[in-house]
Amino acid sequence: LTYTGSSQTLMLHGVGVTYSNNSRTAAGSQTVTVNADSNHAFVGGSTSTTVSCSIGKKAATITAPSCTIEYDGASHTCGGASSCTVTGLVGSDSPSLSCGTTTKTAMGSYTVTAGGSISDNYSITYSNGTMTIRDTTSPLCSIVAASGTSSSSLTVAINCSDNSNNYTCGFDSYTGPTTKTLTDTKTVTGYIKDSSGNTNSCSKKFTRTNRRGRKESCRR
């Protein structure tokens, strides 16, 4: 038997016997007395015996909330004492909730702790929630000439930025070099990826000129 919030009969269907102390509501153990009628007896000739019966605890779950928040540089809160939800209650039983409060500013994932109690008639499972602060804004990149001249070798650099200040960027890949030396006309491409998985790219063409400042071209 499992706790239902109502009185339950512990023993049934005996032939030639009656029971006393044979009902219980709360989870736990109880001794039932079994009495034989005038036409019956137990082994050994006894007309009475006892049996230990029990009602098991009802399973219940207290769950803390989960929150997903867009990063804006401000402090945010998830959770709170009464923010938890409960499943598995029966009858008019009610819980005492005490879920934790998580307050954070930086991007990341944080635990929201589930807490609280019900009566001893329940076996409680606690399910924590997650507070996620994420950035959905695309990171930015640009490519600029860093040193040299367009008539000789030219070093170009990729400039990257993101709200989180947590990113990887480079030429040709997210983890490539952040500078590149060019000796000929070329279009270069840079890539950036932030800690939330947002990506972006940037491209720029650099044209080599001759010493007189004219663009290079093939002879006709």
N, C-alpha and C positions, 0 to 999 in steps of 0.2 A: 504493500500500500504506500501511496505517496500523499503528502499533505494536500488537502483541497480547500481548506478553510471551513469545511463542514464536518459534522460528526460522522464517523465511519464505524461500521461493525467490524470487529477484529476477527472473529471466528464464525463460520457458517456451516450448515448442512450436516451437523452431527446427528447420528441416529441413536435414540435412547438416552440422550444427554440434554442438559440445559446449561446455560452459561451465566456467569455473573461477572461484573466489571468488564463488560465485553464491548464497550464503545469508547472512542477517543477522537479528539479533534486535532490536538497539537502533535507535531512530530516528536518522536521519542518512543521509549519502550514502556510496556505495561503488562502486568501479570493478570491473565484471565483464569478464573476458576471454572473447571468443568465438573459438573455433578451428574453421576449416572442415576437413571431412574430405578425403580424397584425391580425391574426385570433384567438389569444389566450391572456389570461390575468391570473394573479395570483389572489388568494383569496383577495378580497378587491378592485380589479380592477387595481392593479399595474401591470405594464408591465416589471418591473425589480426587481430582488431580489439578495441577496448575500448568499453564503454558505461557511462556513469555512471547508476546507479540509486539510488533513495532510498526510505526508509520515513518516513512523516510521523508527527508527534507525536500521541498520543492525547489527546482533550479530557477534562479533568477539572474538577470544580468543588468548591471549598472554601467551605462555607456556615457563617456564624456563627449562633448561636441568636438567637431573638427571645423576649422575655419580656414578659408583661403582668402588672402588679402593682397591687393596690389600695392607694391612698394611705393611710398610717397615721401619717405624720410621722416614721417611722424610715428609716434608710439601708438600701438594698437593692442587691444586686449581680447582674449578668447577664453571662454569658460566662465566660472563663477559657481557659487554654492548650489544654486537651484537650476543650473543649466543642463544637468545630466538627465538622461531618460532611463526608464526602468521597464524591462519586459519580464514576464513570468509571474506577476502578482495574481493572486486569486482572492475572491471575496472582497471585503472592504479593507484589506491590508494596505498600508501606506508606508513609504520609506522615509528615512531621514537622509537627505542628500547633502554631500559636502565636497562637490567637485572643485578641483583647484582652478586658480586663475593664472593664466600665462600672459605676461605683458612684454612685448618685444618691439624693437624698431628695425633692426637689421634684417636683411633677407636671409631665409633659411627655414628649416623645419624644426619645430619645437613640440615637446610633449605636453598635452593637457591631461592632467591626472584625474581619473575617475575615483570617486570616494563616496562613502555613505553606508548606511546600515538598514536592515529590515529586522523583523523578529527572528528568533532562533528557528523558526519553521522553514527557513530558506537557506539554501547553499548558494552563495553569491559569487558570480564571476565579474571581475572588474575589467572593463574594456576602455583603455585610454584613447583619447583623441589626438589629433595632430593640428597644430597651428602652422600654416605655411604662408610665409611672406615672399612673394615672387615679383619679378619684374617682367612685364610683357612688352616693354618698350624696346625697339630694336637698337642695338648699339651702333655707334657711328665710327666711320673711318674716312680718312682723306690722305692723299699722296702729294708730297711736296718735294721740290728740289732742296737738298740739304747742303751740298757743296759741289764745286767744280763748275764747268761751263758747258754749254750745249755744243761747243765746237771741239771739245776734247772728251774726257771722261766725266760723267756726271753721276753723283751719288744722290739717290732719291730715298726718301724715308716715308714710312706709314705712320700717321698719327691716329690714335684710337681713343675712344671714350665711351663710358657707359655709366648708368646710374649707380650700379653696384661697385664700380671700381674693381671688379673681379672678372677678368676676361683674358682671353688669349688672342693674339692677332699677329699677322705676318704676311709677307708676300708669298703667293702661290698656295698657302695653306694656313689654317688657323695657328699653327705652331711654327711657321716659317720665319726666316730672318726679317727684321724690321727695317733694314736698309738694303739697298741693291745698287750696284755700280753699273751704269750703262755706257757703252761705247758706240752705240748705233741707235738709229731711230727705233723706238719700241713702245708698245703699250704694256704697261705693267698693271697687275691686279693684286689687291690686298684683300684679306679676309679677317673677320672678327667674330668671335663667339663668346657670349657671356655665361655666367654661372647658372642662369636659368634656361640655357639652351637656345636663346635667341641669337640669330646670325645676321650678318650683313656683309656686303662686299663693296669695293670701290675700285675704279679703274681710271687711268690717265695716260695719255699718249705724250711721250717726249720725243721731239724731233731734233736730230743732230743737224747743225749748220756747218758750212765751211768757214774758214777763217775770215772771209769777207762778209760773213753774216747771211750768205745765201743758203737756201735749203739744198741738200744733196739731191741729185737726180741722175738717172742713167743717161749716158751719152746716146744721142740719136744719130 
